[in-house]
Amino acid sequence: QRFPAGKFAVIDGISLDVEETFDAIYSCKVFQYFEYHDIETSLTNQYERLSQNGLIIHSFWIGDFIFEEGDMRAIYHNKEKLLELVNQEFEVLELEIYEEFEADDSIFLIAKKK
């Protein structure tokens, strides 16, 4: 409603099974559900779905453990491994480590298609 001229889509985070291309793809902690091989597949598919100078804008939990409580499960990913995957297809423009629940538990990045 705030951006009536904008085109938005809710799609599968791994396959990105759509025909359109996008100027940007955004997610907020969606990757907490993905193992590393799924993140790699997702990033490759994002690369394919982005326009020439397309951007990814994502936040991740960072760490080296899996949080489980009740029916909630969140994978905290290693920062270096995440950046290695991102850097295969993208150039990181901005990177910020921040606190959501605990000091330095989250990372926000903006990266441009190479």
Buried (B, 14 or more C-beta within 10 A) or exposed (E): EEEEEEEEEEBEBBEBEEEEEBEBBEBEEBBBEBEBEBBBBBBBBBBEBBEEEBBBBBBBBBBEEEBEEEEEEBBBBEBEBBBEBBEEBBEEEEEEEEEEEEEEBBBBBBBBBE
